[in-house]
Amino acid sequence: MDKTLNRIFSIVSIILIVAATAYQVAVLYQGDSAMEANTDTSNSILDGFFYVSYIALGIAVLFAILFPVFQMISNPKGALTTLVVVGIAIVLWFIALGLADNTFTDRQLETMEITARTSELVGAGLIYTYFVFGLAILAIIYASISSIFK
């Protein structure tokens, strides 16, 4: 199974690299002046770049979703640990969301062209980042102390 997946990754990677290289060669061949002068040529070449990146992104998202599912099926004990960690992350998000509030006036929100909800979500993102940073520091301290006693 691992050899098959490795071969599939290699083939897909080579195809994407060749496609991106072909579009890059087309851009270099056309030159800057031709690209600026003819927007149709420019758009057709740049569209190709975007299609290659969309395909690469789609494949990455697909594998990012499928591989953890396969891992959970093959190792249910490890899956439980992963699900607990994801659950803790979700609980931390809701705690951060509960702690966040909008401290801006309506006039300030209009000036920044955002809504009160956007302000709350940004605040929740910052608080969540502080939580995760604090947990990372605690994990480092715990690992350092526990290694001393081993």
Buried (B, 14 or more C-beta within 10 A) or exposed (E): EEEEEEEEEEEBEEEBEEBBEEBEEBBEEBEEEEBEEEEEBBEEBBEBBEEBEEBBEEBEEEBEEEEEEEEBEEEEEEBEEEEEEEEEEEEBBEBBBEEBEBEBEEEEBEEEEBEEEEBBBEBBBEBBEEBEEEEEEEEEEEEEEEEEEE
